[in-house]
């Protein structure tokens, strides 16, 4: 199994294969709209605008598992992100990242790059960096600002 075998639903309910992103550098992030780290959306959007034409994609997976900080429907989350942070990168449906209902994408990501809590996601805004060949090359803690990931992204581009 590799990352390109996985499918996920967009915020609009369309099933997408991650193989659609083959050949791109990916930053996969579990997000929340009511979290102390929510302002990171601004930095994520800045990275996206700067590097998307070079083959960089951010995949946003809202998650309500940490302090119920991603309330609302998928549509409400997209609206919040667009209005408050001008988000233009792909947003997916609300996703579980830990436990029995976790999405296969997160099972895969965690199997490739464990964290301080082993194979658990610690909190909102955990970030996984994936190279153009689909290899998970790094994992960043929630408190790592997007701008601190920029050099790692540039190296892969």
QUIPEPE-V568795 format. One line per field, one symbol per residue. psi: psi as a letter, one per 40 degrees, with the letter a starting at -180 (. if undefined). A space follows every 50 residues. Layout:
psi->???
//
This chain:
psi->iideeiiihideehhhheeeeheihihhhhiiefidedeedddddddddd edeefhihhhgiheegffegiiidddddddddddefheihhiihiheiad eiidddddddddgiadfbfihdiifhhhhhieeehhdihhidehiddeed dddddd.
//
